[in-house]
Amino acid sequence: MDPLDAGAGSILRQPKAVWATAGASVVAFMGIGLVDPILPSIAQGLHATPSQVSLLFTSYFLITAVAMLLTGFVSSRIGGKKTLLLGLAFVIVFAGLAGTSDTVGQLVGFRAGWGLGNALFVSTALAVIVGAAAGGSAAAILLYESALGLGMACGPLLGAVLGNISWRYPFFGTATLMAIGFLCITVFLKEQPKPARKTSILDPLKALGHGGLASAAVSAFFYNYTFFTVLAFTPFVLNMTPYRSGAVFFAWGVLLAVFSVVVAPRMQERFGSLKVLGGSLVLLAADVLVLGYGSHTAAIVCTILSGAFIGVNNTVYTELALGVSDAPRPVASAGYNFVRWFAAAAAPYFAPKIEEWTDIHIPFVVAAATALLGAVVVAVRRRSLVHEAEELAPRHATEDGVTVFAN
């Protein structure tokens, strides 16, 4: 079955509110990879070391992780639409301020504020898309992953084009695009009904008491360390111009998008989600090892190729987080993201430090090891992860015109 035509409704036939939210999500995900091609330029412009510049990721994701505990608390009190707009407002302000930075410390601080806004927006956007999309949760997840992949692909490209003029311009560009997203959501998205029960700050942590969700979160933690070693450390290894680095990560993002939306669902249907996830993690580990020890050309090829494995992993992990426990989706998502984003904060900091302590190859050895640890968690905790469907394979069936995961 074509993943783009899952169930009763294609993911391409959606209400305007869903497209407005998905479009703003694309820009939000662009902000993650936006700085990739310009990291060396930022280091040069602000007279900073690679480890200092990598703190742009660390501050961003550290605040994002902690803020995940607040997203449900806020959205259950002011509603989904207002939460989205609040998150967008934070991103607009802090992305704009980032472009005015005179020191790396200021830039790191503004990225932290950006991370707070991104946490409020991204976690709420997934819940809004799932709630409003036509075609059920499967179509909604594919649409969300499409936004993620497109944003990941276009972020480095935008960063390269604008960053070639000045490293400040990508930040101003993001603020402008987010302002457009703010207007679109204001116009097209109706206020979402508030949950019958208000979410507390501790609810996401309590949700992690479920063995399946905790296992998915721990496995994703190890995987995310690998993911963000590739994303944040590889640009220094490639040492290319913004245009060339942007082209590499654009190709990486295209593979990520294609494999998350088109390839992953078909592989899951044929082999089962846990087998696909375990195999993809092992292949990602092998890929980053070659990236670290191969020639410059091999490093470029392996960087691009890693997008395929990352795309598959992202789709399967999202489905696990949303379906493996009985917790409400926003709460389960918040708890899962709270755990995994800490690895996204750790990898950009430790990878250049490990290089300083050892050599340029060892950060990739560590990244390969964490990918394998993620696969080990999947294998050991297999029983707790199989809950929603047999190996959580998204074999799409329809009941009363709504896509469900078949048991």
C-alpha positions in Angstrom: 0.0 0.0 0.0 1.2 3.5 -0.8 2.1 5.2 2.5 0.9 8.5 1.0 -2.5 7.1 0.6 -2.9 5.2 3.8 -6.4 4.4 4.9 -9.5 6.3 4.0 -7.7 9.6 3.4 -4.4 10.5 1.7 -2.0 12.5 3.8 -2.1 15.0 0.9 -5.9 15.7 1.5 -5.9 17.6 4.8 -7.7 20.6 6.3 -6.0 24.0 6.0 -5.4 24.0 9.7 -3.3 20.8 9.4 -1.3 22.3 6.5 -0.7 25.5 8.4 0.6 23.5 11.4 2.7 21.2 9.2 4.2 24.2 7.3 5.2 25.9 10.5 6.6 22.5 11.7 8.8 22.4 8.6 10.4 25.7 9.6 10.7 24.6 13.2 12.7 21.5 12.1 14.7 23.7 9.7 16.0 25.5 12.8 17.7 22.3 14.0 20.0 21.8 11.0 20.1 25.5 10.0 23.4 26.2 11.7 25.1 23.0 10.4 26.8 24.6 7.3 27.7 27.8 9.1 29.3 26.3 12.3 32.8 26.9 11.0 31.8 30.4 9.9 30.3 31.2 13.3 33.4 29.9 15.0 35.5 32.2 12.8 33.2 35.2 13.1 33.0 35.0 16.8 36.6 33.8 17.4 35.3 30.6 19.1 36.5 27.0 19.2 34.5 24.1 17.8 33.5 22.9 21.3 32.2 26.4 22.1 30.2 26.7 18.9 28.8 23.2 19.5 27.1 24.6 22.6 24.6 26.1 20.2 23.1 22.6 20.0 23.7 21.8 23.7 21.9 24.8 25.1 19.1 24.4 22.5 18.3 20.8 23.3 19.0 20.9 27.0 16.3 23.6 27.4 14.1 21.7 24.9 14.4 18.5 27.1 13.5 20.2 30.3 10.7 22.2 28.6 9.0 19.0 27.5 7.7 18.7 31.1 6.0 22.0 30.7 4.3 21.5 27.3 1.4 19.5 28.5 1.0 21.6 31.6 0.7 24.7 29.4 -1.4 23.3 26.6 -3.9 21.7 28.9 -4.5 25.1 30.4 -4.4 27.6 27.5 -5.2 25.2 24.7 -3.3 23.9 21.7 -3.5 26.9 19.4 -2.3 29.4 22.0 0.5 27.0 23.0 1.6 26.8 19.3 1.5 30.6 19.0 3.4 31.1 22.3 6.1 28.7 21.1 6.3 30.4 17.7 6.6 33.8 19.4 9.6 32.6 21.5 11.3 31.3 18.4 10.7 34.5 16.4 12.1 36.7 19.2 15.1 34.5 20.1 16.1 33.6 16.5 16.1 37.3 15.7 18.2 38.1 18.7 20.6 35.3 17.8 21.4 37.1 14.6 22.5 40.2 16.6 24.9 38.3 18.8 28.4 39.7 19.4 29.8 36.8 21.4 29.4 33.1 21.3 28.0 33.3 24.9 25.1 35.5 23.7 24.4 33.2 20.8 24.3 30.2 23.0 21.9 32.0 25.4 19.6 33.0 22.6 19.6 29.5 21.2 18.4 28.3 24.7 15.4 30.6 24.5 14.8 29.4 21.0 14.8 25.8 22.4 12.1 26.7 24.8 9.9 28.0 22.0 10.6 25.0 19.9 9.7 22.6 22.7 6.3 24.3 23.2 5.6 24.3 19.4 6.9 20.9 18.2 5.4 18.7 20.9 2.0 20.5 20.6 2.1 20.4 16.8 2.3 16.6 16.7 -0.8 16.4 19.0 -2.6 19.0 16.9 -1.8 17.2 13.6 -2.8 13.8 15.0 -6.1 15.3 16.3 -7.0 17.3 13.2 -5.6 15.2 10.3 -7.9 13.2 8.0 -7.0 9.5 7.6 -6.3 8.7 11.3 -3.1 8.5 13.3 -1.1 6.7 10.7 -1.6 9.5 8.1 -0.9 12.1 10.8 2.4 10.5 11.8 3.5 10.3 8.2 2.6 13.9 7.6 4.5 14.9 10.7 7.5 12.9 9.6 7.2 14.5 6.2 7.5 17.9 7.8 10.4 16.7 9.9 12.3 15.4 6.8 11.5 18.4 4.7 12.7 20.7 7.5 15.8 18.7 8.0 16.6 18.8 4.3 15.8 22.5 3.8 17.5 23.8 7.0 21.1 23.2 5.9 20.2 24.5 2.4 18.8 27.8 3.8 21.7 28.0 6.2 24.2 27.6 3.3 22.5 30.2 1.0 22.0 32.8 3.6 25.1 31.9 5.6 27.3 32.4 2.5 26.4 36.1 2.8 26.7 36.3 6.6 26.4 33.8 9.4 23.8 36.1 10.9 21.3 35.9 8.0 20.1 32.4 8.6 18.8 33.4 12.1 17.0 36.4 10.6 15.6 34.2 7.9 14.2 31.7 10.4 12.6 34.5 12.4 10.9 35.8 9.3 9.6 32.3 8.2 8.3 31.6 11.7 6.5 34.9 11.7 4.7 33.7 8.5 3.9 30.5 10.2 2.5 32.5 13.2 0.1 34.3 10.9 -1.0 31.1 9.1 -1.8 29.3 12.3 -3.6 32.4 13.6 -5.8 32.5 10.5 -6.4 28.8 9.7 -6.3 26.9 13.0 -9.3 26.9 15.2 -8.8 26.7 18.9 -8.4 23.0 20.0 -10.7 21.7 22.8 -8.9 21.6 26.1 -8.4 18.2 27.7 -11.0 17.2 30.3 -8.1 16.8 32.8 -5.3 19.3 33.2 -1.8 17.8 32.8 0.6 18.3 35.7 4.4 18.8 35.2 5.0 15.4 36.7 2.6 13.5 34.4 5.3 12.9 31.7 7.6 11.4 34.3 4.9 9.2 35.6 4.1 8.0 32.1 7.7 6.8 31.9 6.8 4.3 34.6 5.3 2.2 31.8 8.0 -0.3 30.8 7.4 0.0 27.0 7.5 3.8 26.9 10.6 3.8 29.2 12.3 1.3 26.9 11.5 3.3 23.8 12.8 6.5 25.5 16.1 4.9 26.7 16.7 3.3 23.3 16.0 6.6 21.6 18.4 8.3 24.0 21.3 6.2 22.8 20.2 6.6 19.2 19.9 10.4 19.5 23.5 10.6 20.7 24.5 9.0 17.4 22.1 11.2 15.4 23.4 14.5 16.8 27.1 13.5 16.6 26.5 13.2 12.9 24.5 16.5 12.8 26.7 18.7 15.0 30.2 17.3 14.8 30.5 16.1 11.1 30.6 19.7 9.7 33.9 20.3 11.4 35.2 17.0 10.1 34.1 17.7 6.5 35.5 21.3 6.8 33.8 22.5 3.6 32.4 25.8 2.4 28.8 26.7 3.5 27.5 25.9 0.1 29.2 22.5 -0.2 28.3 21.5 3.4 24.7 22.7 2.8 24.5 20.5 -0.3 25.8 17.5 1.7 23.2 17.9 4.4 20.5 18.8 1.9 21.1 15.4 0.3 21.2 13.9 3.8 17.8 15.5 4.6 16.2 14.3 1.4 17.2 10.7 2.2 15.8 11.2 5.7 12.5 12.4 4.4 12.1 9.7 1.7 13.0 6.8 4.1 10.9 8.1 6.9 7.8 8.6 4.8 8.0 6.1 2.0 10.5 3.4 2.8 10.0 2.9 6.6 6.3 2.0 6.5 6.8 -0.6 3.7 9.7 -2.2 5.6 7.7 -2.2 8.8 4.8 -3.9 7.0 7.1 -6.6 5.6 9.5 -7.2 8.5 7.9 -5.7 11.6 8.9 -2.5 13.4 11.3 -3.9 16.0 13.3 -5.9 13.4 13.5 -2.8 11.2 14.5 -0.6 14.0 17.2 -3.0 15.3 18.6 -3.6 11.9 18.6 0.1 11.1 20.5 1.0 14.3 23.2 -1.6 13.5 23.6 -0.3 10.0 23.8 3.3 11.3 26.6 2.1 13.7 28.6 0.7 10.8 28.0 3.8 8.8 29.3 6.2 11.4 32.4 4.0 11.9 33.2 4.3 8.2 32.5 8.0 8.4 35.0 8.4 11.1 37.8 6.3 9.6 37.3 6.6 5.9 38.6 9.1 3.4 37.1 12.6 2.9 34.9 11.2 0.1 33.8 8.3 2.2 32.9 10.7 5.0 30.7 12.7 2.6 29.0 9.5 1.3 28.4 8.1 4.8 27.1 11.4 6.1 24.5 11.4 3.3 23.7 7.7 3.7 23.1 8.1 7.5 20.0 10.1 6.5 18.4 6.9 5.3 18.9 5.1 8.6 17.9 8.2 10.6 14.7 8.5 8.6 13.7 4.9 9.3 14.5 5.3 13.0 12.6 8.5 13.4 9.4 7.0 12.1 9.5 3.9 14.1 10.5 5.6 17.4 7.6 8.1 16.9 5.1 5.3 16.5 6.5 3.5 19.5 6.3 6.6 21.7 2.7 7.4 20.7 1.3 3.8 20.8 3.2 1.6 23.2 1.6 2.9 26.4 -1.8 3.8 27.6 -0.8 7.4 28.4 -2.4 10.2 26.5 -0.4 11.0 23.4 0.8 14.5 24.4 1.9 13.1 27.8 3.6 10.1 26.4 5.4 12.3 23.7 6.5 14.7 26.4 8.0 12.0 28.6 9.7 10.3 25.7 11.1 13.5 24.4 12.3 14.6 27.8 14.6 11.6 27.9 15.8 11.5 24.4 16.6 15.2 24.0 19.2 15.0 26.7 21.3 13.0 24.4 20.8 15.6 21.7 22.2 18.1 24.2 25.1 15.8 25.2 26.4 14.7 21.8 27.3 18.2 20.4 29.2 19.0 23.7 31.1 15.7 24.2 32.0 14.9 20.5 34.5 17.8 20.1 35.7 17.3 23.7 36.4 13.6 23.0 38.3 14.7 19.9 40.4 17.1 22.1 41.1 14.3 24.6 41.9 11.6 22.0 41.7 12.1 18.2 39.1 12.8 15.5 38.1 9.2 15.0 37.0 8.3 18.6 33.8 10.5 18.7 32.5 8.3 15.9 33.5 5.1 17.7 31.4 6.4 20.7 28.6 7.2 18.3 28.7 3.7 16.8 28.6 2.2 20.3 25.6 4.3 21.3 23.7 3.2 18.2 24.4 -0.4 19.1 23.3 0.2 22.7 20.0 1.5 21.3 19.6 -1.8 19.3 20.5 -3.8 22.4 17.7 -2.1 24.4 15.2 -2.9 21.6 16.3 -6.6 21.6 16.3 -7.0 25.4 13.1 -5.1 26.0 11.3 -6.6 23.0 8.3 -7.9 25.0 7.5 -4.6 26.6 7.8 -2.8 23.3 5.3 -5.1 21.6 1.9 -3.7 22.7 0.0 -1.9 20.1 0.5 -4.4 17.3 2.5 -7.5 16.5 6.0 -5.9 16.5 4.1 -2.6 16.0 4.1 -3.2 12.2 1.8 -0.6 10.7 -0.3 -3.0 8.6 -2.9 -0.5 7.6 -6.5 -1.6 8.0 -9.6 0.5 8.0 -12.5 0.4 10.3 -15.4 2.8 9.5 -13.1 4.7 7.2 -10.4 5.4 9.9 -6.9 4.1 9.6 -5.9 1.9 12.5 -2.9 -0.3 13.3 -4.0 -3.9 12.7 -3.2 -6.5 15.4 
